[in-house]
Amino acid sequence: MSNTNSGPAGGPPTPAADQVQLFRTMLRIRLFEETVGDLFTAARLHGAVHLCLGQEAVAAGACAALQRADYITSTHRGHGHCIAKGGRLDLMMAELFGKATGYCKGKGGSMHIADVDVGILGANGIVGGGIPIAVGAALACKTLGNGRVVLCFFSDGASNQGSFHEAANLAAVLKLPVVLLCENNQWAVSTPVSRAMAISSVADRASAYGMPGDTADGNDPMDVHRAVSAAVQRARSGGGPSLVEAKTYRWEGHYRGDPQVYRSREEVDLWRTTRDPVVLFQNRLEADGLLQAGQAQAIRQEVGAELEAAVRFAESSPDPSPDELYADLMSEGGRQP
């Protein structure tokens, strides 16, 4: 199991260390999203935020199958993907606050975080918008022969977009090193997946494009890791793309403040109380003796302190200068407005 945050000096981590790292990543995502939700409710953040609470296992398990040099493309609900791939909490938080020290200098906000240095090619506010970008990046990787793989996160709603079908077909024809990961959280805004397609699993569509399809328990980071690892290995060895579906559940509304009149409170509460991926994984690690007494709480406190520091950094950072309004709109040498 790869670890995007560990350096080569320490050697490959043990399976036990891998699983504890997975738990830490899930907890970082959970607490980041809870913090962002609270900040938004308190009107300390502006714009819109789309939280991935309940989906932490997908990002953590999938990105653990990648190497640091590999790429991901993300979605409008992408904070967890960025964290799992190695994004810094302070720079992410500064971006959400619209500060000059943010990843995109405060101009991108929640839905457009990118960090090419760790392979994050960017979140995307357009449903399905990241899929052709991922396939294009995979074409570049194959052309350059750099051995890198692209992992593309998208949703069940995006799987019904033309961009998905066109990109999947092209990736298969050209045998590109891309893993198409559908994060099926059961709801496309207010439309349940059962009303949006006539099949039970998005992964069933893989056969139409001549690629493998696999479905994983999206609330189990180890099962997600299993499925994505196999797909990454296939892609890296020249076997071409794969489609992986991770079935999970979106705890929050489509956006923070969504009244959610389209689903029952009982449905949401059932997933929160019986399928919480963080609690389930913590219980498993403790039962297997991989998390010692008090260790989970210690990790929670460490992550909490990291988040407090990230918020302080963001709030104390300067706003972007008006002089920077048109900066970065064109490549070097290009004409700006």
N, C-alpha and C positions, 0 to 999 in steps of 0.2 A: 504494500500500500504506500503510494507516494505521499509525501508531505511537503506542501508548497512553502511552508514556513521554516523548514529545517535545512541547514546548510550541510555541505558534504563533509565537513571536518568531523562531525560526530558519527559518521557511518550510518548505515541504514537503520531506522528505528525498529524496535521489536514489535511483533504483533500487538502486545499489550500496550505499548506506548502509542502505537497507531490508534488504537481504539479510544484511549484516553484523549488523544489529540482530536479525534472525531467529536467526542463529547464536548471538549472545550470549544471547538469551532461552532457546534450547534448552540452552545450556551452564549457565545459571543453574538451570534445572529439573533437569538431570542431576546437578549437584553438590549441589544442595539435597537431592535424594532420596538420594544416596549418603551424605551427612552424616547425614540423619535415620536411615537404616538402620544406620549405625555407632553412632549414639547409642543407638538402641533395643537393639541387640545388647549394648552395654556397660551396659545397665540404667540409663541416664541419662534415658531417656524411659519413660513408663508408658502403659498402655492398649493400643491397637492402632494400627498404621499400615499403610496400603495404598499401596504405592509405584507410581509410573507410569513406572519405568525402561523404556526402549524405546519410549515413546509420546510423547516430547517434541515431535516434529514436528507432532502434531495440535493441541496447545494453542497452540504458537507460531504456526503458520500460520493457524489460525482466528481467534485474537484480534487478529492483525495486520490483519484485514479490518474491525475494528470501530473506532468512535470512542470516545473516553473516556466520553462520556455514555451509551453503549449499555450494556446489561445482559447478564450471563451467569448461568446457574444451573449448579451443578457436581454432583459425585458424591462417593461415599465415597473415590474415588481422585482427589482434586481438587487436590492441591498445585500441579501444573503449570498448571492452568487459572487459579488465583489469581495465580500468578507472571506468567503471560503477559498477564493483564488489568491488571497494574500493582500487584499486592499487594506490600507491603513484607516483605522477608525477616526483619527483626528482629521485627516484630509477629507474623508467622506462626510463627517459632521460639518466641517467648514463649508463644504459644497452645499449641503442642505440649508445652511444658514445664509447662503449667498455671499460668502466672504472671498476675498481675493486669494486667500491661502488654500482654497478648496481645489480639488482635483482639476476642475475646469474653470478655475479662477472665479467661481461664483456665478458663472453664466449658464451652467447646465442644469443645476438643481438635482432633485431626487431621481429623475428618469434618464439622466444622461451622464452618469459617472463613468469615467474611463481611466485606465492606467496601463498604457502599452508596456511599461517596464516589467509588469508582472503578467502580461498577456491578456489584460482586460480590454477588449476592443471596443467596449462601450455598451451601456444599456440603451434601450430604444423605446421611445414613446409610441411608436407605431406597432400595432398588433401584427406580429409576423415579420416585422421589418428587419430583425436581426438574422433571419434565416438565409436570405441571399448574401448578406455580408459574410456570414460564416462560410458559405460555400465558395465565395470569392477568395476569402483568406486561405481556404484549403487548396484552391487551385494555385495560389501563390506558393504555398508550402510545397506542393508537388512539383511545380515548375523549378523552384529553387533547390529542391532536394535536401531540405534542411531537417527532415525527420520529425517535424512538428505535427501535432494533431490539433484540430479545432473542435471544441465542444460547444454546441449551440443549444441554449436553453430557449424553449418557447412553451406556449400554453396549449391546452385543449382547444381553446377558441382559435388560436393561430393555426392549428392543424386543419382548419376548414378554409383557410385563406389560399388563394391561388399562389402566393409566394412560396408556401410550403411545398405544394405539389410540383411546381416548376423547379425549385431548387433541389428537391429530393431526386427528381428525374435526372437533372444535370449531374448531380453528385454521383449517382449510380453509373451513368453512362461513362463518365470520365474516371471512375474509381478514385474519388477524392478522399483524403484522410480527414473526414468529418464525422462526428457523432451527433445525430439529431436526437436531442433529449426533450421529450414532451413532458412537461410538469403538469400532469392532469390533476387540477385541484377541484374538479367537479363543476365549477361555475365559470362561464364566460360572461363577465359582468353580472347580469341577472338571469342568464339562460343556463339551465342545467344541461350537462353534457348529454343526458339521455334524450333530450329534445333536439340536439344539434347534429347527431349522426345516427345511422341505423345499425352500427356495429357496437360491440361492447367494449372494444379496446382499440385505441389509436394505433397500437403496434401492429394490428392486423393489416394495416395499409402497407406495411413494408414489402410484402410479397409482390405487390403491383409494380414495384420499382426494382425488383431483383436484389433486394438487400435483406439481411437478417432483421427480425423484429423480436423484441423481448419486453416483457412487462415485469416491473419490480414493485415491491411494496415501498411506496414513497415515504412511509413513516418509519422505515427501518434503514438506517444509513449503511448497514453492512450489505443489505440486499441491493440497494442502489449501487454501492461500490462494486459488487459482484458483476452486475449487468454492464455498468459503464466500463469497468476494467476490461472485460472481454471485447467490448466494442472498440476501445482505445487500442488494444493490442492488434486487433484486426486492421484498424486504420493505419497504424504505424508500420505494420508489416507489408503494406501495399494491397491489402484485401479490399479496400474501399469503405464506403459508409455503412452505418447501421442506424436503425431507429430503435430507441429505448423509450418506453413509457413508464413513468414513475407515478403511481396513483396515490394521491394524498388529498388534503382538504384545506381550503382557504378559510381560516378562522374569522378573519375580519371581513368587512364589506369590500366591495371593489375598491373603494377609496376610504380614507379616514373620514367619518361623518356620514357614510352611506346608511340610510335608514333600514336597508335590508328587508323590505316588505315582501320580497319575492321568496323568502325561505323562513322556516320556523325556527324559533329560539331553541326548541327541543332538539332539532337536528344539529345545530351548532354546538349545543351543550354536550350532546352525545360524543361528538368527536373530541371536544376539549377534555372531557373527563375520562374517556376510555382509550383514546388513541393519541394522546399527547406524545410526540416523538421524543422529546427531551426526557420526560419522566420514564418512558418505557426503556430508553437506552440506558439511562442512569441505573434503573432497577436491574437490568441485565448485567451491566458491568459490576455492580455490587454483588450480585448473586454469583458471578464467576470469579470474584476475588480480585478483579482488575482495578476497582475503585475502593480504596480503604475508607474506614469510618472517618467522616468529616472532610474527606478530600473534595467531594462535590461542592460542599459549602465553601471551602477554601478557594476553589476555582471560581465560584460565583462571586466571591468578594474581590478576587484579583481582576476579573472582568469588569465588575462594577466600578472599581477604582480607575481602570483604563477608560471607561466611558465617561466618568466624571471629569477626567483630565481632557478628554476629547471635547466635551461641551465647553469647558473653560477655554480651551484653545480656540474653539470656533467663535465664542462670544467676544473674546478679546482681540480677534483678528480684524484687520481693517476691511472696510467695504471696497469693492472695486472702484477704481478711479473712472470718472466719466470719459477721460482721455482714452481708456481702453475699450470703449464701446465697440469699435470696429476692428480691434486687433484679433488676430487668429481666424478671421473669416476667409482669408485666402492664403495659399501657400506662399512661401518666400519668393519674391519676384513677381507675384500676381498683383493685379490691380484691385485695390480696395475702394469701397464707396467713398 
